């Protein structure tokens, strides 16, 4: 079961903080025109996604707040008296997933636009193609993540005397945990960049870091507040 730090870091996935150290392009690799074109298109698409995430940050947070208010109306303190153990972590992870469903869903438009631009891209280095396609798929999966029946699942867990975690919770957690994707590391893109690409990539990294700094605080606060609302432990 993921630790609290993993849950918090997952909440930052939309802005996709750049992963480092995944490897370098092969020594002596020649930048073909197709590689250069794919790299340019990818960098521009990722920059557009980061800008959209910044522009929609207020709307994204508003969607999360509305979801918390909904649970507050529909099942306040439904998990009162629940233990803090491995089973409770499964329900708390489901709560985090509910927040991701709202947050990523609010950004479904920009995510779909990014995925459409990335889908046809191919590099001579298949590693870049795999990372790009996996990243786009993971964002699409998160943007279309169905909202779990958190109220119903916590009620069912409570009705069992907090002994049996609902099967729906286990399925949802397994599905979310299987969604894995990262943006292409700049070190892999470097051999194929055009002169203007470096600037766009740096601006993207700056936007991502700015959004991450905000989301690491708000994401944890939202999760903690939701758990408190429905009476769950971390």
N, C-alpha and C positions, 0 to 999 in steps of 0.2 A: 504494500500500500504506500502511495507516495507520501513523503514527509511534507510538512507545512511549507517548506521552502520551495518544493516542487510545485505545489498548488499555486503559490504566489507567482512564481516565474512563468507558469503557464498562462496566467492572466495577461502577460505582456506579449503574447504571441502575435497579435495583430500587427504591432509595429515592427515585429521581427528583428530584434537586435542582432547585428551581424555576427555570425559565428566565425571564429578564427581557428587557424591551425588545422584545417581539414586537408591540407596537402597543397602542393604546388603543381603547376602545369609541367609536363615532361620537359626535361632539359633539351634546349634546341628546338622547341616546338615552333612551327611556322604559322603565323597568323594568316589564315586564309581569309578571303573576302567574306565567305559565309560565316566564319567565326566572328569576324569584326562586326558584321551586320547583326548577328544574333546577340552579341554582347551589348551593342548600342541599344537595341530594342529592349533587352532585359533591363538595363540600367534605367532607361527612360520610364519603363512600366513600373519599376519598383519605386522610383522617385515620385511618380504620380500617385502611387498607393500611399506612400508616406505623407505626401501633401494632403491627400483626401482624409487620412486618419487624423491629421492635425486639425483640418477644417471641421471635421465631424465630431471632434472630441466632446464638445458640449452635448450634442445629440446622443452620442453613445452613452454618456453618463446619465442622461435623462432617461434613456431606456432602461438602464440598470436600476435607477431609483424607482421607476414605475413598477418594475418587477418586484422589488423588495416590498413596496407598498401593497402590491397584490397579494403576496404571501402573508403579509401582516393582516390583511382582511380575511383571507380564506382559511388560514390555519395558524393563528398566533399561539406560540408556546405549545404546539402540538406534541413536541418531543420532551416535554417537561419530565424530569426525573430520569432521563436517559443516562446511561453510564458513559464513561470516557475510556473506550477500549478500541480494539481493532475493528469491531463492527460499527462503532459510531463513526470511525474515520471513513468508512464506505459511504455513509449517509452525508457526511460533511463534504466529501468529494463530489457527491451528486449535487449538493448545493452550489459548489463552485462551478460545476458544469452548467447549472441553470443560469448563472451569471454570464458565463461565456456565450451561451445560446443567445442571450439578450444583446450582449456587447457586439459579438461578431455579426449577428443578424442585422443589427443597425447599420453595419458597414457592408452589407451584402452587395450593394451596387458597385462600389469601387473594387471589391474583391473579385466579382465576376468580370469586370473590365480588365483587371490584371491577369486573370486566368486566361481570358480570350487572347490576350497579346502574347502570353508565354506559351500557350499550347503548341503553336507551330514552330517554335524555336528549336534549333538543333546545332550542336557543336561537334567538331571532329573529335574532341575529347568527350567520350560518353559520360564521364563523371559529371560534367557540368550539366549535360542534358538531364541526367537522372535527378540531380539536386533541384534544378529549376522546376521540373515537372512534379516532383514530390512536394515541393513547397507550394505550388499552385493548388495541387489537389488537397493538401492539408488545410489551406485557407478556405477552400470551397466547402470542405466537410464541416469546418467550424461555422461557416456562415449559414449553413443549412442544418445545423445541429438542432434536432427536435427538443423542445423544452420538456424536461422530465416532469413526471407527476410527483414532485417533491412532497407535497402535502399528503397525498395518498400513500406514498411509500413510508413516510415517517409514521403515519397512523397505523399502517400494517405492522411496522416494526414494534411500535408501542403495544399493539394488541397482542403480540406474541410474547409480551413480557420482556421486550428488548433482547430476545434470544435468536430470532430468525430474521436475517436481512432479506428483504424482498428480492425475488429473482430479477425484477425490473431494474432495481438499483445495481445489481451486479452486472447485468447486461449493459446498462448505460455507462458505468465506470469502465468496463473493459473496452467499450467502443471508443470512449474519449481518450483513454490511455494509449490506444493504438494509433491515434492521429499524431504523426511525427513529421515534421518538415522544418527546414531552415533555408534562409536565403543563401545565395551563392557567396562564398567568402571573397572579398576583394582581391585576395592574393591569387585566386584562380582566374579572375576576370582580367587581371593586369596585362597579360600578354596580348590581349585582344582589344584593348581600349583604344578609342579614338581620342584626339586631343581634348575634346570637350567633355568626354565621359568622366574623367577624374573629378571634375568640378561637381557634376551631378551626383556622383557617388558620394563625395564628401558632404554635400548638402543632405543627401538621404540619411547618411550616418548621423549627422547633427540632429535632424528631425526625429530619428528613431530614439536617440539618446534623450532628447527633450521629452518625448512622449513616455518613454520608459520611466523616467524619473517621476512623472506624474502618476502613471498607472501603478507603479509598485506601491505607492502610498494608497491611492484610491481603491485599487483592487483588493488589497488586504483589508482595508476598512469596510468595504462593501461586503466582503465575505464574512468578516467577523459580525457585522451588523445583521446579516441574514441569518446566520447561525443563532444569534441571540433572539431574533424575531421568532424563529420556529422552535426554539428550545433545544438546540443541539450543541454538543461540545466540539471543540476543534480536534 
